[in-house]
């Protein structure tokens, strides 16, 4: 069994392993980063830690997120913060050494999913490329798309 923090980007229902989530906040003022990728919304200081905020919709190939009263930042833990979880076998993948977060349209609930209920990612889910998807779970009224966080936060290696 695993627990997932759920949220929406547009009408798509997403989830991230709760062990990868540091916090959720509504600080929506960012310092722009000149000459960065179009999905980098900006930076903000969270209690002395500089966080890079990724517009998750844009990273997934959609339009930029329109910030509203439901919008939130989903702040992720770094590899240092998850090291003991990986040592215990509770978490497999590394996220990275940089502090990052995602802008999401709306936060959902924390849900528990049996590992056997997670299906491999299909070729795509609507407009989302398979590389960004860890798996999918068929829920009663929706499809939960589990994100492949390390791929999403990995910046393009292409030279410009």
ABEGO torsion letter per residue (X at the ends): XBBBBBBBBEABBBBBBAAABABBBABABBBBBBGBBAABAEBBBBGGBBBBBBBAAAAAGBBBBBBBAABBBBBBBBAAAAAAAAAAGABABBAEABBBBBBBABBBBBBBBBAAABBBBBABBEABBAAABABBBBBAABBBBBBBAAAAABBBABBX
